[in-house]
Amino acid sequence: MKTDKTLHVVSFSGSLRRASYNTALLRVAAALAPSDMTLEILDLAPLPMFNEDIEKPFPDAVAAFRARLAQADAVLIATPEYNSSVSGALKNALDWASRAPEPPLKEKPVAILGASTGNFGTARVQLHLRQILTHLGALPLGKPEVLIARAEQAFDADGNLVDAAARGFLQDLLNALARWVRRVQQD
Ligand SMILES: Cc1cc2nc3c(=O)[nH]c(=O)nc-3n(C[C@H](O)[C@H](O)[C@H](O)COP(=O)(O)O)c2cc1C
């Protein structure tokens, strides 16, 4: 379905480090987004560690994070691979997002991508992340998969994604996400 509505995608990276390849990936995604999509990048650093003792009411940073997710047409997650799984920062954010009332990722279209310095380009963590998202009732996009292996070769020193094939995969992912959102919103 073709509509004139601009889609707003909220994104975040599971890496908190300044020179993160995954955060760089989101900046590239914002630049490559199709004309009918805007992409906002959130920082997970202000979120406190999840603790049931402090969740009522949600801390301000958590309430703001959940509100941004709730208002988004879709969510894009760039995940590093830490010991074959998600980073603590990413799991923490997903745990905060999972809590009632009105968990904001429920029935939300979500696309994932990732960059690692290893040879498998976040293949293992992406499967694990899909499992978590399914538990949350999110609607993860299946294909295409964007797995950037040996990230130090795919990016230049300024965080530009210089691997042309990777840029193409990223563009395909964003276009597929736009189609996925419109399909879900048609229901
Ligand atoms: C605690 C830790 C565990 C890691 N485990 C993996 C791993 O299982 N697989 C992998 O490919 N890279 C692993 N790496 C290397 C990361 O891919 C690399 O640090 C990458 O740059 C992290 O993403 P970022 O650039 O967005 O911070 C690990 C790094 C850290 C700090």
The ligand as an SDF file (V2000), in Angstrom:
LIG
                    3D

 31 33  0  0  0  0  0  0  0  0999 V2000
   32.3340   -8.1840   26.2580 C   0  0  0  0  0  0  0  0  0  0  0  0
   32.5420   -8.3820   24.7820 C   0  0  0  0  0  0  0  0  0  0  0  0
   32.2010   -9.5800   24.2070 C   0  0  0  0  0  0  0  0  0  0  0  0
   32.3530   -9.7670   22.8280 C   0  0  0  0  0  0  0  0  0  0  0  0
   31.9210  -10.9360   22.2500 N   0  0  0  0  0  0  0  0  0  0  0  0
   31.9020  -11.0320   20.8940 C   0  0  0  0  0  0  0  0  0  0  0  0
   31.2750  -12.1490   20.2600 C   0  0  0  0  0  0  0  0  0  0  0  0
   30.7340  -13.0340   20.8900 O   0  0  0  0  0  0  0  0  0  0  0  0
   31.2570  -12.1830   18.8990 N   0  0  0  0  0  0  0  0  0  0  0  0
   31.8330  -11.1770   18.1260 C   0  0  0  0  0  0  0  0  0  0  0  0
   31.7840  -11.2550   16.9050 O   0  0  0  0  0  0  0  0  0  0  0  0
   32.4420  -10.1220   18.7120 N   0  0  0  0  0  0  0  0  0  0  0  0
   32.4900  -10.0200   20.0700 C   0  0  0  0  0  0  0  0  0  0  0  0
   33.0500   -8.9270   20.6670 N   0  0  0  0  0  0  0  0  0  0  0  0
   33.7150   -7.9220   19.8260 C   0  0  0  0  0  0  0  0  0  0  0  0
   32.7000   -6.9140   19.3120 C   0  0  0  0  0  0  0  0  0  0  0  0
   32.1690   -7.4070   18.1020 O   0  0  0  0  0  0  0  0  0  0  0  0
   33.3700   -5.5630   19.0540 C   0  0  0  0  0  0  0  0  0  0  0  0
   33.8750   -5.0660   20.2890 O   0  0  0  0  0  0  0  0  0  0  0  0
   32.4190   -4.5680   18.4260 C   0  0  0  0  0  0  0  0  0  0  0  0
   33.1610   -3.4580   18.0000 O   0  0  0  0  0  0  0  0  0  0  0  0
   31.3240   -4.1530   19.4310 C   0  0  0  0  0  0  0  0  0  0  0  0
   30.3860   -3.3110   18.8230 O   0  0  0  0  0  0  0  0  0  0  0  0
   30.4940   -1.7180   18.8810 P   0  0  0  0  0  0  0  0  0  0  0  0
   31.6030   -1.3180   17.9280 O   0  0  0  0  0  0  0  0  0  0  0  0
   29.1640   -1.2570   18.3900 O   0  0  0  0  0  0  0  0  0  0  0  0
   30.8060   -1.2970   20.2810 O   0  0  0  0  0  0  0  0  0  0  0  0
   32.9220   -8.7350   22.0380 C   0  0  0  0  0  0  0  0  0  0  0  0
   33.2840   -7.5230   22.6460 C   0  0  0  0  0  0  0  0  0  0  0  0
   33.0900   -7.3520   24.0010 C   0  0  0  0  0  0  0  0  0  0  0  0
   33.4580   -6.0160   24.6150 C   0  0  0  0  0  0  0  0  0  0  0  0
  1  2  1  0
  2  3  1  0
  2 30  2  0
  3  4  2  0
  4  5  1  0
  4 28  1  0
  5  6  2  0
  6  7  1  0
  6 13  1  0
  7  8  2  0
  7  9  1  0
  9 10  1  0
 10 11  2  0
 10 12  1  0
 12 13  2  0
 13 14  1  0
 14 15  1  0
 14 28  1  0
 15 16  1  0
 16 17  1  0
 16 18  1  0
 18 19  1  0
 18 20  1  0
 20 21  1  0
 20 22  1  0
 22 23  1  0
 23 24  1  0
 24 25  2  0
 24 26  1  0
 24 27  1  0
 28 29  2  0
 29 30  1  0
 30 31  1  0
M  END
$$$$
